[in-house]
Amino acid sequence: MTDQRHSHQGLPEIHLYGAAQESSRHQVVRTARWVTMAIVVLLLLGLGWALLVRRANAELLATQAAESAILHVHVVQASASGYESKLTLPSALQGIYEAQIYARTNGYVKQWFKDIGQPVKKGDLLATLDIPDVNKQVEEAKANFDLAKIAYERWGKLREHDAVSQQEYDEKTAAYQQTEAVLKRLHDQQSFSNVLAPFDGIVTRRNIDNGDLMNAGNGGTGQTMFAVAQIDRLRLYAYVPQDRAERIRVGDSVDILRPEAADKPVKGKIVRTAGAIDPATRTLQIEIQVPNADHGLLPGAYVDVALTLKLNRGLILPTNALLINSAGTRVAIVQPDSKVRLQVVTLGTDYGHDVEIKAGLTPDDKVVMNPPDSISDGQSVAIAAETAKGS
């Protein structure tokens, strides 16, 4: 017998603790079994939940991927042009009539009578010339004319008595008429010694002084005697680019802007156009007249001409609806089947926020706003919002 059994008086351990001890052992085993089963069930439930979550996430990702393939866009429709565009062009004021006065015969300035800034009437004497050469020619022509007249009258009497032939009489008649014409021409040249104002106006330039030698006509340097301008009305010319020319109308009002009084525009009116495009500059010349009864405007002054152009029949579209790349300027149009069609457009006037579309678009087309560079023909889109026309 072992020491343990002696200590227990020789009885086995099972007999020492009895049935209560055995029941406790079975309870522990049973509890461990239930705990193990619970852990297994929880592990199975966790695995099942993880599989469900993964499947749900996969379905969500698939849905999002499908949705991302469809581009959500905002669209706008083009509106009729509501702009009265302004066009500002440089120009210079001129008198309604301006003339450079030249001597019509050679001579010396004997005396001048009008200085710059002085008003003149048509026919007023501006200056007189001393023309000794012409005066001598007049004296010579007068002597020839008197002699030819005497001969003509004498041969006329002889012809009445048939004392001379008709041929001889005709020769004397022709000589008389010739000398008379020469004398008249020289008398006309003699009258050119008086330099007269061609119309009412003011003297804007005087280039002569007493004793100056003047040449006939406008040849040579500095031969202009006077410049005269009529400034009760002024005119100016402007040159409109070809793409705006069709919107210019005779009778349209314009604003004349001066640098020294930019806040006080003066009204003018288009009175005529050239009616043709200049092939050298591709512009249309227009003439504008401006009332100037108070002489507040000065001829020769630089001005800006502000034209208000007539409305055209183009369409207006926001500039952020344009797609500009190597393929040109296009817009993305959403078709009834929600597919995109890239359409090339022709631009007109740029108004800043908006731009004129001259061709390639209709008012019913739905145009994508802010189209991405990656947008392509046939791409499916969904309209998120539509902007009203004209906004």
C-alpha positions in Angstrom: 0.0 0.0 0.0 1.3 3.5 -0.8 1.7 6.3 1.5 -1.4 8.0 0.0 -3.6 5.0 0.5 -2.3 4.7 4.2 -3.2 8.3 4.6 -6.7 7.5 3.4 -6.8 4.3 5.5 -6.4 2.2 2.4 -9.5 3.4 0.5 -9.4 4.4 -3.2 -9.8 8.1 -4.1 -13.1 7.7 -5.7 -14.5 6.2 -2.5 -12.9 8.9 -0.5 -14.8 11.8 -2.5 -17.9 9.9 -3.5 -20.6 10.8 -6.1 -20.5 14.6 -5.6 -17.0 14.7 -6.9 -17.9 12.7 -10.0 -20.8 14.9 -10.8 -18.6 18.0 -10.7 -16.2 16.5 -13.2 -19.1 15.8 -15.6 -20.3 19.3 -15.2 -16.9 20.7 -16.2 -16.8 18.6 -19.2 -20.3 19.5 -20.3 -19.6 23.2 -19.8 -16.4 23.0 -21.9 -18.3 21.2 -24.6 -21.0 24.0 -24.7 -18.4 26.7 -24.8 -16.6 25.0 -27.6 -19.9 24.7 -29.6 -20.7 28.3 -28.9 -17.3 29.4 -30.1 -17.7 27.3 -33.3 -21.2 28.8 -33.9 -19.9 32.3 -33.4 -17.0 31.6 -35.8 -19.5 30.2 -38.4 -21.7 33.2 -37.9 -18.7 35.6 -38.3 -17.6 33.8 -41.4 -21.1 34.0 -42.8 -21.4 37.7 -42.0 -18.0 38.4 -43.6 -19.1 36.6 -46.8 -22.3 38.5 -46.9 -20.5 41.8 -46.4 -18.0 41.0 -49.0 -20.8 40.1 -51.5 -22.7 43.3 -50.7 -19.5 45.3 -51.2 -18.8 43.6 -54.5 -22.4 44.3 -55.6 -22.0 47.9 -54.5 -18.7 48.3 -56.4 -20.3 46.7 -59.5 -23.2 49.2 -59.2 -20.9 52.1 -58.7 -18.7 51.0 -61.6 -21.8 50.8 -63.8 -23.0 54.2 -62.7 -19.6 55.7 -63.2 -19.7 54.6 -66.9 -22.6 57.0 -67.3 -21.5 60.7 -67.1 -23.9 63.0 -65.3 -23.9 66.4 -67.0 -25.6 69.7 -66.9 -26.9 71.0 -70.2 -27.9 74.3 -71.7 -29.8 75.4 -74.9 -28.5 78.2 -77.1 -30.6 81.3 -77.2 -31.2 84.0 -79.8 -28.7 86.8 -79.7 -29.7 89.6 -77.3 -26.6 91.6 -77.6 -26.2 95.0 -79.3 -22.5 94.7 -79.7 -20.2 97.8 -79.8 -17.4 98.3 -82.2 -14.9 101.1 -81.6 -12.7 102.3 -84.4 -10.1 105.1 -84.6 -10.6 108.0 -86.9 -9.9 111.7 -87.3 -12.3 114.7 -87.8 -12.3 116.6 -91.1 -14.2 119.6 -92.3 -17.2 118.8 -94.4 -15.2 120.6 -97.2 -11.5 121.1 -97.1 -9.4 122.7 -99.8 -5.7 123.3 -100.4 -5.4 126.7 -102.2 -2.7 126.9 -104.9 -1.6 129.6 -107.3 -3.0 129.1 -110.8 -0.3 131.2 -112.4 3.3 132.0 -111.7 4.0 135.2 -109.8 5.0 136.9 -106.5 2.8 137.4 -103.5 1.9 141.0 -103.6 -0.3 141.0 -100.5 -2.3 138.5 -98.4 -5.5 139.4 -96.6 -6.6 136.4 -94.5 -4.8 134.8 -91.7 -5.3 131.5 -89.8 -8.6 131.2 -87.9 -10.3 134.0 -89.8 -13.7 133.2 -91.3 -14.2 133.7 -95.1 -17.1 133.7 -97.5 -17.1 132.2 -100.9 -15.3 134.6 -103.3 -13.4 136.5 -100.6 -10.0 137.8 -101.6 -7.3 135.8 -99.9 -4.2 137.2 -101.6 -3.1 139.0 -104.8 -0.1 138.1 -107.0 2.2 140.2 -109.1 2.4 138.5 -112.4 4.6 140.6 -114.8 5.2 137.8 -117.2 1.5 137.3 -117.8 0.9 141.0 -118.1 3.5 141.3 -120.8 1.9 138.4 -122.7 -1.4 140.1 -122.5 0.0 143.3 -124.0 1.5 141.3 -126.8 -1.6 139.4 -127.4 -3.7 142.6 -127.4 -1.5 144.1 -130.1 -1.8 140.9 -132.2 -5.5 140.9 -131.7 -5.9 144.5 -132.8 -3.9 143.9 -135.9 -5.8 140.8 -136.8 -9.1 142.6 -136.2 -8.2 145.4 -138.5 -7.1 143.0 -141.2 -10.3 140.9 -140.7 -12.6 144.0 -141.1 -10.6 145.3 -144.1 -10.7 142.0 -146.0 -14.4 141.8 -145.2 -15.1 144.9 -147.1 -12.9 143.8 -150.0 -14.8 140.5 -150.1 -18.1 142.4 -150.4 -16.8 143.9 -153.7 -15.3 140.5 -154.7 -11.8 142.1 -154.6 -10.3 139.1 -152.8 -10.9 135.4 -152.9 -13.0 133.6 -150.3 -9.9 131.6 -149.3 -8.0 134.8 -148.4 -10.9 136.1 -146.4 -11.3 132.9 -144.5 -7.6 133.0 -143.6 -7.9 136.5 -142.2 -11.0 135.4 -140.3 -9.2 132.4 -138.7 -6.3 134.6 -137.7 -8.6 137.1 -136.1 -10.4 134.3 -134.1 -7.1 132.8 -133.1 -5.7 136.0 -131.6 -9.0 136.7 -129.9 -8.9 133.2 -128.2 -5.2 133.8 -127.1 -6.1 137.2 -125.6 -9.1 135.7 -123.7 -6.9 132.9 -122.3 -4.3 135.4 -121.1 -7.0 137.6 -119.6 -8.2 134.6 -117.7 -4.7 133.9 -116.5 -4.4 137.6 -115.5 -7.5 137.2 -113.3 -5.7 134.4 -111.4 -3.6 137.0 -109.8 -6.5 137.3 -107.3 -6.7 134.2 -105.0 -10.3 133.7 -103.9 -11.9 131.5 -101.2 -13.7 128.6 -102.8 -16.5 128.3 -100.2 -17.6 129.6 -96.8 -15.3 128.5 -93.9 -12.2 129.4 -92.0 -8.6 129.6 -92.9 -6.8 126.7 -91.2 -3.4 127.3 -92.8 -1.4 130.1 -94.4 1.9 129.2 -96.0 2.8 132.4 -97.7 4.2 135.9 -97.0 4.6 139.0 -99.2 7.2 138.5 -101.9 7.1 134.7 -102.0 7.4 133.3 -105.5 4.5 130.9 -106.3 4.4 128.3 -109.0 1.3 127.5 -110.9 -0.6 124.4 -109.9 0.4 122.1 -107.0 3.8 121.1 -108.2 6.9 121.6 -106.1 7.4 121.7 -102.3 5.5 124.1 -100.1 3.5 125.7 -102.9 0.2 125.5 -100.9 -0.9 129.1 -100.3 -3.8 128.5 -97.9 -5.9 125.7 -96.5 -9.6 126.5 -96.0 -12.2 124.3 -94.2 -15.9 124.5 -93.6 -16.5 123.3 -90.1 -20.2 123.9 -89.4 -20.4 120.2 -90.1 -17.6 117.7 -89.8 -17.0 114.3 -91.4 -14.8 111.4 -90.6 -14.1 108.0 -92.1 -13.9 104.7 -90.4 -13.1 101.2 -91.7 -15.3 98.4 -90.5 -13.9 94.8 -90.6 -15.5 92.5 -93.2 -17.2 90.3 -90.7 -19.1 93.2 -89.3 -19.8 95.1 -92.5 -23.2 93.5 -93.2 -24.5 95.0 -89.9 -23.8 98.6 -90.9 -26.8 100.6 -92.1 -26.8 104.1 -93.6 -28.6 106.4 -91.1 -27.4 104.6 -88.0 -26.4 106.8 -85.1 -22.8 106.6 -83.7 -21.0 108.1 -80.7 -17.9 110.2 -81.3 -15.5 109.9 -78.3 -12.8 112.4 -77.7 -9.8 111.6 -75.4 -10.2 115.0 -73.7 -13.9 114.5 -73.0 -14.4 110.7 -73.0 -17.6 111.1 -70.8 -19.3 113.4 -73.2 -19.8 111.6 -76.5 -21.0 113.5 -79.5 -23.7 112.0 -81.8 -23.0 111.5 -85.5 -24.7 109.7 -88.3 -23.6 107.3 -91.0 -24.4 109.0 -94.3 -22.8 106.6 -96.8 -20.7 103.5 -97.2 -18.3 102.5 -99.9 -20.6 99.7 -100.9 -17.7 97.3 -101.4 -15.0 95.6 -99.4 -11.5 97.0 -99.9 -9.5 93.9 -101.1 -6.3 95.3 -99.6 -7.6 95.7 -96.1 -10.8 93.6 -96.1 -12.7 96.5 -94.6 -15.7 98.6 -95.5 -15.2 102.4 -95.6 -18.0 104.4 -94.1 -18.5 108.2 -93.9 -19.9 109.8 -90.7 -21.1 113.4 -90.5 -21.3 115.3 -87.2 -23.1 118.6 -86.6 -20.7 121.3 -85.3 -22.6 124.6 -85.4 -20.9 125.8 -82.2 -17.4 124.9 -83.6 -16.8 122.9 -80.5 -15.1 120.1 -82.5 -11.9 120.8 -84.3 -11.0 119.3 -87.6 -7.9 117.2 -87.5 -8.6 115.9 -84.0 -8.2 112.2 -83.2 -11.4 110.5 -82.1 -12.9 107.0 -81.5 -16.0 106.0 -83.3 -18.3 103.8 -81.2 -20.7 101.9 -83.5 -23.7 100.1 -82.1 -24.1 97.1 -84.5 -27.5 95.8 -85.4 -28.7 92.5 -83.9 -27.8 89.5 -86.0 -29.5 86.1 -86.3 -26.8 84.1 -84.6 -27.2 82.0 -81.4 -25.6 82.8 -78.1 -23.9 80.1 -76.0 -21.9 80.3 -72.7 -18.2 80.1 -73.4 -17.8 77.2 -70.9 -19.8 75.0 -73.1 -17.1 74.9 -75.8 -14.6 72.1 -76.2 -11.5 73.4 -77.9 -8.7 71.0 -78.8 -6.8 69.8 -81.8 -10.0 68.7 -83.5 -11.2 72.4 -83.5 -14.0 74.1 -81.7 -16.8 71.7 -80.8 -19.7 71.3 -78.5 -21.1 68.1 -76.9 -24.8 67.7 -77.8 -26.9 65.2 -75.9 -29.1 63.3 -78.3 -32.6 61.9 -77.5 -31.1 58.5 -76.8 -28.8 60.1 -74.1 -25.8 59.6 -76.3 -23.2 62.4 -76.9 -22.5 63.8 -80.4 -19.5 66.1 -80.8 -20.5 68.9 -83.2 -18.1 71.3 -84.8 -19.3 75.0 -84.5 -18.3 78.3 -86.1 -17.8 81.1 -83.7 -18.7 84.7 -84.2 -18.4 87.6 -81.8 -17.0 86.9 -78.3 -19.0 88.8 -75.7 -16.9 87.6 -72.7 -19.2 85.2 -70.8 -21.1 84.3 -74.0 -20.0 83.7 -77.5 -21.9 83.9 -80.8 -22.4 80.6 -82.7 -22.7 81.3 -86.4 -23.1 77.8 -87.6 -23.3 74.2 -86.4 -26.0 74.5 -83.7 -29.8 74.8 -83.4 -31.9 76.3 -80.6 -33.2 72.9 -79.7 -29.8 71.2 -79.2 -29.0 70.4 -75.6 -25.3 71.3 -75.1 -23.2 69.9 -72.2 -21.8 72.5 -69.9 -18.1 72.2 -68.9 -17.5 69.1 -71.0 -14.5 67.0 -69.9 -11.7 66.5 -72.3 -12.3 62.8 -72.2 -15.9 63.0 -73.5 -16.4 61.2 -76.8 -18.9 60.5 -79.5 -21.5 57.9 -78.5 -20.8 58.2 -74.8 -23.8 57.6 -72.5 -24.7 60.5 -70.3 -27.4 61.3 -67.8 -28.8 64.9 -67.6 -28.4 66.1 -64.1 -29.9 69.6 -64.7 -30.8 71.8 -67.6 -30.2 75.5 -67.7 -32.9 77.7 -69.1 -32.4 79.3 -72.5 -30.8 82.7 -72.4 -29.3 82.2 -68.9 
